[in-house]
Amino acid sequence: MSATHGTVFLLDDELGMLKALTRLLTAEGFTVRAFTSAGTFLESYRAEERSCLVLDVAMPKLSGLDLQQRLTHAGVLLPIVFLTGHGDIPMSVQAIKAGAVDFLTKPVNDADLLRAVRAAMQRSAEQRERASETAKLRERLASLTPREREVMDHVVAGQLNKQIASDLGTGEHTIKVHRARVMQKMGVESLADLVRLAERLGLGNH
């Protein structure tokens, strides 16, 4: 942990609620950035290393669920804890299915909110770590020559060296050489590891 436990973005159009939650979260060591509208939040948002969003469902103009959808489509890695003034089960199910960490009913219990925020921070750290690992994998993938990339695609599709050689119009020994280079550049030692890596990069169905 750094000087704080992470940044909590608070989004609620009730000023009293914003002030109360800001006091609570600040006292617990979180950095808090409070907003009263989705528009001001979107204009000011900058990605933090470890952060989450505590979001009121019933926001004017752009609802909490709509904002969640917009952030997801934009590829923003920001775990969300929803707050609602009325317990709406279908709405909570929709939010959780879309990736929300929790869905709490106002007036929210302090312990429940802190538990949810800590869970969101843990998810944020895990997301950042996965994103960093994926970025490194993409760098390795980019280091492959066009022919090595072709060979890799055939290998993860389950083809044998002989089949790949036939498809690419070259010798089996050449395929073995390319395959060895692919394994070395991608940093894996087994076919199973290469397949898992390809799936992480979204190449599994290629």
Rosetta blueprint (number, residue, H / E / L):
1 M L
2 S L
3 A L
4 T L
5 H L
6 G L
7 T E
8 V E
9 F E
10 L E
11 L E
12 D L
13 D L
14 E L
15 L H
16 G H
17 M H
18 L H
19 K H
20 A H
21 L H
22 T H
23 R H
24 L H
25 L H
26 T H
27 A H
28 E L
29 G L
30 F L
31 T E
32 V E
33 R E
34 A E
35 F E
36 T L
37 S L
38 A H
39 G H
40 T H
41 F H
42 L H
43 E H
44 S H
45 Y L
46 R L
47 A L
48 E L
49 E L
50 R L
51 S E
52 C E
53 L E
54 V E
55 L E
56 D E
57 V L
58 A L
59 M L
60 P L
61 K L
62 L L
63 S L
64 G H
65 L H
66 D H
67 L H
68 Q H
69 Q H
70 R H
71 L H
72 T H
73 H H
74 A L
75 G L
76 V L
77 L L
78 L L
79 P L
80 I E
81 V E
82 F E
83 L E
84 T E
85 G L
86 H L
87 G L
88 D L
89 I H
90 P H
91 M H
92 S H
93 V H
94 Q H
95 A H
96 I H
97 K H
98 A L
99 G L
100 A L
101 V L
102 D E
103 F E
104 L E
105 T E
106 K L
107 P L
108 V L
109 N L
110 D H
111 A H
112 D H
113 L H
114 L H
115 R H
116 A H
117 V H
118 R H
119 A H
120 A H
121 M H
122 Q H
123 R H
124 S H
125 A H
126 E H
127 Q H
128 R H
129 E H
130 R H
131 A H
132 S H
133 E H
134 T H
135 A H
136 K H
137 L H
138 R H
139 E H
140 R H
141 L H
142 A H
143 S L
144 L L
145 T L
146 P H
147 R H
148 E H
149 R H
150 E H
151 V H
152 M H
153 D H
154 H H
155 V H
156 V H
157 A L
158 G L
159 Q L
160 L L
161 N H
162 K H
163 Q H
164 I H
165 A H
166 S H
167 D H
168 L H
169 G L
170 T L
171 G L
172 E H
173 H H
174 T H
175 I H
176 K H
177 V H
178 H H
179 R H
180 A H
181 R H
182 V H
183 M H
184 Q H
185 K H
186 M H
187 G L
188 V L
189 E L
190 S L
191 L H
192 A H
193 D H
194 L H
195 V H
196 R H
197 L H
198 A H
199 E H
200 R H
201 L L
202 G L
203 L L
204 G L
205 N L
206 H L
